[in-house]
């Protein structure tokens, strides 16, 4: 399918796709064939400003500001389905985040692109697991409104790869490491067969997300070393510059350590949470 085209151009093609099933298939195929594709594509980097709009989105769900999305009790069938839809939408956005990291930034080592294509494929798997569960509950992706929060930070960091690595994978996505165990605890109290299935899916997502955040940590530190920046001090600067959301307690210290956060970074997070 990809023929002679470059890896970055194909990542952009997948990012622009507006059909969820096709985006999932493209993300998986791109990772499977990544080793056969060329990374370099000078023409692509020259035309970034002309590539609008991004990301490719299906007609549904209806997108709105985070605070405008209706809140429902997970102790009702529709409320539980709404929760699954919310996480499903996060994973759909995560596919786009990884694809954007792969296509947007030129001149990185080949492993950088391989890493983010792996993330895109795993996020596609998460989306598919959640969508299948949603369908089993009598709904589908697009049946509930969703928010645009994750992509907002992508746009703020589109011209700075250091900021992107600092504030998307290791800040916004790392929040999933913190939020998942409390969500699972709430689902255990619901205790229905559907709730227990959702917990199992979240176990898979949490395991993989540790790896995804670790990739963000690795490349953030690699970039800081390349540019002569102190990772902790520069992170503070980037948070202020790009108005990053404040990390909220509780923090999943164990998962964050597995993902490569240092003692100094954890202390900073705990101090400001």
C-alpha positions in Angstrom: 0.0 0.0 0.0 2.8 2.4 0.9 5.0 1.7 -2.1 8.1 4.0 -2.2 6.6 6.8 -0.1 8.4 8.1 3.0 7.6 7.1 6.5 6.8 10.7 7.5 4.5 11.2 4.5 2.6 8.1 5.3 2.3 9.1 9.0 0.7 12.4 7.7 -1.6 10.4 5.5 -2.8 8.4 8.4 -3.2 11.5 10.5 -5.3 13.2 7.9 -7.6 10.2 7.5 -11.2 11.0 8.6 -12.5 7.5 8.9 -11.8 5.9 12.3 -11.5 2.3 11.0 -9.2 3.4 8.2 -7.0 5.4 10.6 -6.7 2.4 12.9 -5.7 0.2 9.9 -3.2 2.7 8.5 -1.6 3.1 11.9 -1.1 -0.6 12.3 0.1 -1.1 8.8 2.5 1.8 9.0 4.2 0.3 12.1 4.3 -3.1 10.5 6.1 -1.7 7.4 8.1 1.0 9.1 11.4 -0.8 8.5 10.9 -0.6 4.7 10.2 3.1 4.5 12.5 6.0 4.1 12.5 8.6 7.0 13.8 11.6 5.1 11.3 13.9 3.3 12.6 17.5 2.9 9.5 18.6 0.9 7.2 17.6 3.8 8.9 19.8 6.3 8.8 22.8 3.9 5.1 22.6 3.5 4.0 22.2 7.2 2.1 25.5 7.3 0.2 24.6 4.2 -1.2 21.4 5.6 -4.5 22.2 7.2 -6.7 21.2 9.0 -5.3 18.6 11.3 -6.1 16.1 12.6 -8.5 14.2 10.3 -11.7 13.6 12.3 -14.8 11.6 11.6 -18.1 13.5 11.5 -18.9 12.2 15.0 -18.4 12.6 17.9 -19.5 16.2 18.2 -16.5 18.1 19.7 -16.8 20.7 22.5 -14.8 22.3 25.3 -14.0 19.9 28.1 -16.2 21.6 30.7 -19.2 21.5 28.3 -19.2 17.7 27.9 -22.1 16.3 30.0 -21.2 14.3 33.1 -23.1 11.0 33.8 -23.1 8.5 36.7 -21.3 5.3 35.8 -23.8 3.5 37.9 -26.3 3.7 35.0 -25.8 1.7 31.8 -25.7 4.9 29.7 -23.3 6.6 32.1 -21.0 3.6 32.0 -21.1 3.6 28.2 -20.3 7.3 28.3 -17.2 6.6 30.3 -16.1 4.0 27.8 -16.7 6.5 25.0 -14.6 9.1 26.8 -11.6 6.8 27.2 -12.2 5.6 23.6 -12.0 9.2 22.4 -8.8 9.7 24.4 -7.2 6.7 22.7 -8.4 7.9 19.3 -6.7 11.2 20.0 -3.6 9.4 21.2 -3.3 7.8 17.7 -3.2 11.3 16.2 -0.7 12.5 18.8 1.7 9.7 18.0 1.3 10.1 14.2 1.8 13.9 14.5 5.0 13.3 16.5 6.2 11.0 13.7 5.4 13.3 10.7 5.9 16.8 12.0 9.6 16.8 13.2 12.3 16.1 10.7 16.0 15.3 11.3 15.5 13.0 14.3 17.2 9.6 14.6 15.4 6.7 12.9 14.5 5.2 16.3 12.5 8.2 17.1 10.1 7.6 14.2 10.0 3.8 14.9 9.1 4.6 18.6 6.2 6.9 17.7 4.8 4.5 15.0 4.8 1.8 17.6 2.9 4.1 20.0 0.4 4.9 17.2 -0.2 1.2 16.5 -0.7 0.4 20.2 -3.1 3.3 20.7 -5.0 2.0 17.7 -5.3 -1.4 19.5 -6.6 0.3 22.6 -9.2 2.2 20.6 -10.3 -1.0 19.0 -10.7 -2.8 22.3 -12.7 0.0 23.8 -14.9 0.4 20.7 -15.7 -3.3 20.7 -16.7 -3.0 24.3 -18.8 0.1 23.5 -20.6 -1.8 20.7 -21.3 -4.7 23.1 -23.0 -2.2 25.3 -25.3 -1.0 22.5 -23.4 2.1 21.5 -20.6 3.1 19.1 -17.8 5.7 18.9 -19.4 9.0 18.0 -22.6 8.4 20.0 -21.6 10.8 22.8 -20.0 14.3 22.6 -16.3 14.5 23.3 -13.7 17.2 24.0 -10.7 18.6 22.2 -8.3 19.1 25.1 -5.4 16.8 24.0 -5.0 18.3 20.6 -4.9 21.9 21.9 -1.4 21.2 23.4 -0.3 19.6 20.1 -1.0 22.9 18.4 0.8 24.9 21.1 3.9 22.8 20.7 3.9 22.3 16.9 7.1 24.3 16.3 9.1 23.0 19.3 9.9 19.3 19.5 11.4 19.7 23.0 8.1 21.2 24.2 6.1 18.5 22.5 8.0 15.7 24.2 7.8 17.5 27.6 4.2 18.5 27.5 2.3 15.8 25.6 3.6 12.3 26.3 5.2 13.0 29.7 2.6 15.5 30.9 -0.8 15.0 29.4 -0.5 11.3 28.6 1.3 10.6 31.8 -1.8 11.9 33.6 -3.4 8.6 32.4 -1.0 6.7 34.6 -2.4 8.6 37.6 -6.1 8.5 36.6 -6.4 4.9 35.6 -6.2 3.2 39.1 -8.8 5.5 40.7 -11.1 4.9 37.6 -10.7 1.1 38.0 -11.5 1.4 41.8 -14.8 3.2 40.9 -15.6 0.5 38.3 -15.0 -2.3 40.9 -17.7 -0.6 43.0 -20.1 -0.8 40.0 -19.3 -4.4 39.8 -21.3 -5.3 36.7 -19.9 -7.7 34.0 -19.4 -4.7 31.7 -17.5 -2.8 34.4 -15.2 -5.8 35.0 -14.5 -6.0 31.3 -13.6 -2.3 31.2 -11.2 -2.8 34.1 -9.4 -5.6 32.1 -9.1 -3.3 29.1 -7.7 -0.5 31.3 -5.1 -3.0 32.6 -3.8 -3.4 29.1 -3.9 0.3 28.4 -2.0 1.1 31.6 0.7 -1.4 30.9 1.3 0.0 27.4 1.0 3.6 28.5 3.9 3.2 30.8 6.0 2.4 27.7 4.6 5.3 25.8 5.4 7.8 28.6 8.9 6.2 28.8 9.4 7.0 25.1 8.4 10.6 25.8 10.8 10.7 28.7 13.7 9.2 26.7 13.4 11.7 23.8 12.8 14.7 26.0 16.1 13.9 27.8 17.8 13.1 24.6 16.8 16.5 23.2 17.8 18.3 26.4 21.2 16.7 26.3 21.6 17.7 22.6 20.6 21.3 23.3 22.4 21.7 26.6 19.3 22.1 28.7 18.6 21.0 32.3 15.6 18.7 32.0 13.9 19.7 35.3 14.5 23.5 35.0 13.5 23.6 31.4 10.4 21.6 32.1 9.3 24.4 34.5 9.9 27.0 31.8 7.9 25.0 29.2 5.0 24.5 31.5 4.8 28.3 32.1 5.3 29.2 28.5 2.7 26.9 27.1 0.2 27.1 30.0 0.4 23.4 30.8 -2.3 22.1 33.1 -1.2 21.5 36.7 -0.7 17.9 37.7 -3.3 16.8 40.2 -2.9 14.3 43.0 -2.9 11.4 43.4 0.2 10.7 41.4 1.0 7.1 40.4 4.6 7.1 41.6 5.2 3.4 40.8 4.0 3.7 37.2 5.8 7.0 36.7 9.1 5.5 38.0 8.6 2.6 35.6 8.1 5.2 32.8 11.5 6.8 33.7 10.6 9.7 35.9 13.5 10.5 38.2 13.3 11.2 42.0 13.9 14.9 41.3 11.1 15.0 38.7 8.7 13.2 41.0 9.6 15.5 43.9 8.8 18.5 41.6 5.4 17.0 40.6 4.5 16.2 44.2 5.4 19.7 45.3 3.2 21.3 42.7 0.2 18.8 42.7 
